[in-house]
Amino acid sequence: MWDFKGVDYYELDALLTPEQKLIRNTVRQFVNESVLPVIRESFEEGHLPRSLVPEMGKLGLFGANLKEYGAGVDSIAYGLIMQELERGDSGLRSFVSVQSGLVMYPIYTFGSPEHKKRWLPKLASGDAIGCFALTEPGHGSDPGGMESKATKDGNYFILNGNKTWITNGTNADVAVVWAKLDGVVRGFLVEKGTPGFSAVKIEHKLSMRASDTAELYFNNCRVPKENLLPGVEDLRGPLMCLNQARYGIAWGAVGAAMACYEEALNYSKERIQFDKPIGAFQLVQRKLVEMLTEITKAQLLCFRLGQLKDQNRIKHTHISMAKRNNVAMALQIARTARDILGANGITLDYQSIRHMVNLETVYTYEGTHDIHTLILGHDITGLEAFR
Ligand SMILES: Cc1cc2nc3c(=O)[nH]c(=O)nc-3n(C[C@H](O)[C@H](O)[C@H](O)COP(=O)(O)OP(=O)(O)OC[C@H]3O[C@@H](n4cnc5c(N)ncnc54)[C@H](O)[C@@H]3O)c2cc1C
């Protein structure tokens, strides 16, 4: 059975409150006992481990940072939840990120009182699943160019367009869909079964296999006019949601890196070559030391980011820096761990290659690595380099 102790070289635990530690340890135990025994099979079969959804609901992991509808935990506790989940699998953390940051958050922040009453309790318990539909086949990094359109027709909006790469698209009871109404980006709640709305699973992924991803089609889809999110207009809406999710990713990537580091460290002490454990060779030690140093730096970044968030001093560029650094760091660590594991590292008997291929997605989604470079470059020079 798994007995993960965490990676804490700089004694960051000493800075956590008893409540933050309790939350972290509870999710850590859930991942050890419920996620790790099933994740390999889900990954191999290529689907979300759906049986875990009610358990995550009971633990209060959906919308955990929202007051009234969630436990209202602070930002560091929220980050620690994401860290522990992604130590299990990036697909599982993605599920919780989407449900919390990309579905519950916009309904909570931009929705009407009726939207909140109808959806938030069910989404919090896991009795309903949500998805967030921004990306289109022709518009990924540049969502402002989206072609999905809504037009008014009496008491309805008629939605036409096509979204792709949508996490939970085939499982969702409600989709938060971003489309242009009179040329302005608006958010619509589209319920499963709405005439003209269909979702098709994207098959043959080699990354994020324990997460379901879909294409969504809106073909003269009739959405009741009450389903428009009233509280936001233009790209600010989806970008505010993405900030929530990117914050969680910055922490989650540390969890994936910790899993790979721990696996490589243990292996290096057991694997004998040239009559010695491979961990006794200087080159292997150097790799392990670099992994631990990068994890420690990323943890410090996250911890400070959490403080800034709770003090309402966080800027989207702070989040960009942490997402950009921590995901690249985790991807590099997963590759190095895979290398230390030798040939064994290419099988799913070990975790590192699963984390490695998952992190290829994390590097690309929620703003690619290079898009975050440009966001930061813009911030420090005042000069925009996007176009
Ligand atoms: C498994 C998975 C799940 C996802 N889940 C969701 C979801 O739930 N909802 C959702 O809406 N989307 C989702 N996405 C989509 C994701 O957010 C997009 O893939 C991402 O925004 C990048 O868009 P793209 O793939 O079209 O790449 P592109 O935008 O085409 O980028 C391709 C390359 O060009 C580079 N590039 C683009 N523009 C510039 C520029 N100006 N300067 C320099 N380089 C540039 C990029 O950095 C990248 O390297 C998901 C994606 C994956 C893989």
PDBQT file of the ligand as one rigid body, heavy atoms in Angstrom, charges set to zero:
ROOT
HETATM    1  C1  LIG A 401      -6.628  17.148 -22.570  1.00  0.00    +0.000 C 
HETATM    2  C2  LIG A 401      -7.042  18.575 -22.807  1.00  0.00    +0.000 A 
HETATM    3  C3  LIG A 401      -8.096  19.106 -22.079  1.00  0.00    +0.000 A 
HETATM    4  C4  LIG A 401      -8.558  20.403 -22.339  1.00  0.00    +0.000 A 
HETATM    5  N1  LIG A 401      -9.645  20.883 -21.650  1.00  0.00    +0.000 NA
HETATM    6  C5  LIG A 401     -10.216  22.052 -22.050  1.00  0.00    +0.000 A 
HETATM    7  C6  LIG A 401     -11.471  22.483 -21.486  1.00  0.00    +0.000 A 
HETATM    8  O1  LIG A 401     -12.022  21.823 -20.592  1.00  0.00    +0.000 OA
HETATM    9  N2  LIG A 401     -12.059  23.611 -21.984  1.00  0.00    +0.000 N 
HETATM   10  C7  LIG A 401     -11.485  24.362 -22.967  1.00  0.00    +0.000 A 
HETATM   11  O2  LIG A 401     -12.079  25.350 -23.375  1.00  0.00    +0.000 OA
HETATM   12  N3  LIG A 401     -10.284  23.993 -23.515  1.00  0.00    +0.000 NA
HETATM   13  C8  LIG A 401      -9.648  22.860 -23.091  1.00  0.00    +0.000 A 
HETATM   14  N4  LIG A 401      -8.451  22.455 -23.652  1.00  0.00    +0.000 N 
HETATM   15  C9  LIG A 401      -7.884  23.232 -24.756  1.00  0.00    +0.000 C 
HETATM   16  C10 LIG A 401      -6.622  24.009 -24.379  1.00  0.00    +0.000 C 
HETATM   17  O3  LIG A 401      -6.913  25.050 -23.498  1.00  0.00    +0.000 OA
HETATM   18  C11 LIG A 401      -5.958  24.478 -25.682  1.00  0.00    +0.000 C 
HETATM   19  O4  LIG A 401      -5.392  23.314 -26.265  1.00  0.00    +0.000 OA
HETATM   20  C12 LIG A 401      -4.904  25.539 -25.467  1.00  0.00    +0.000 C 
HETATM   21  O5  LIG A 401      -5.511  26.783 -25.175  1.00  0.00    +0.000 OA
HETATM   22  C13 LIG A 401      -3.991  25.739 -26.693  1.00  0.00    +0.000 C 
HETATM   23  O6  LIG A 401      -4.733  25.898 -27.849  1.00  0.00    +0.000 OA
HETATM   24  P1  LIG A 401      -4.398  25.019 -29.161  1.00  0.00    +0.000 P 
HETATM   25  O7  LIG A 401      -4.293  23.600 -28.732  1.00  0.00    +0.000 OA
HETATM   26  O8  LIG A 401      -5.388  25.386 -30.195  1.00  0.00    +0.000 OA
HETATM   27  O9  LIG A 401      -2.950  25.459 -29.581  1.00  0.00    +0.000 OA
HETATM   28  P2  LIG A 401      -2.559  26.754 -30.466  1.00  0.00    +0.000 P 
HETATM   29  O10 LIG A 401      -3.174  27.973 -29.894  1.00  0.00    +0.000 OA
HETATM   30  O11 LIG A 401      -2.808  26.451 -31.907  1.00  0.00    +0.000 OA
HETATM   31  O12 LIG A 401      -0.980  26.804 -30.223  1.00  0.00    +0.000 OA
HETATM   32  C14 LIG A 401      -0.064  25.941 -30.910  1.00  0.00    +0.000 C 
HETATM   33  C15 LIG A 401       1.355  26.421 -30.612  1.00  0.00    +0.000 C 
HETATM   34  O13 LIG A 401       1.527  27.761 -31.086  1.00  0.00    +0.000 OA
HETATM   35  C16 LIG A 401       1.984  28.592 -30.031  1.00  0.00    +0.000 C 
HETATM   36  N5  LIG A 401       1.428  29.944 -30.158  1.00  0.00    +0.000 N 
HETATM   37  C17 LIG A 401       0.130  30.297 -30.341  1.00  0.00    +0.000 A 
HETATM   38  N6  LIG A 401       0.016  31.642 -30.402  1.00  0.00    +0.000 NA
HETATM   39  C18 LIG A 401       1.269  32.153 -30.266  1.00  0.00    +0.000 A 
HETATM   40  C19 LIG A 401       1.816  33.468 -30.218  1.00  0.00    +0.000 A 
HETATM   41  N7  LIG A 401       1.054  34.562 -30.316  1.00  0.00    +0.000 N 
HETATM   42  N8  LIG A 401       3.151  33.596 -30.064  1.00  0.00    +0.000 NA
HETATM   43  C20 LIG A 401       3.954  32.490 -29.930  1.00  0.00    +0.000 A 
HETATM   44  N9  LIG A 401       3.491  31.222 -29.943  1.00  0.00    +0.000 NA
HETATM   45  C21 LIG A 401       2.164  31.058 -30.115  1.00  0.00    +0.000 A 
HETATM   46  C22 LIG A 401       1.515  27.913 -28.744  1.00  0.00    +0.000 C 
HETATM   47  O14 LIG A 401       2.288  28.296 -27.610  1.00  0.00    +0.000 OA
HETATM   48  C23 LIG A 401       1.683  26.444 -29.111  1.00  0.00    +0.000 C 
HETATM   49  O15 LIG A 401       3.017  26.058 -28.910  1.00  0.00    +0.000 OA
HETATM   50  C24 LIG A 401      -7.915  21.188 -23.342  1.00  0.00    +0.000 A 
HETATM   51  C25 LIG A 401      -6.817  20.670 -24.032  1.00  0.00    +0.000 A 
HETATM   52  C26 LIG A 401      -6.372  19.384 -23.779  1.00  0.00    +0.000 A 
HETATM   53  C27 LIG A 401      -5.205  18.837 -24.543  1.00  0.00    +0.000 C 
ENDROOT
TORSDOF 0
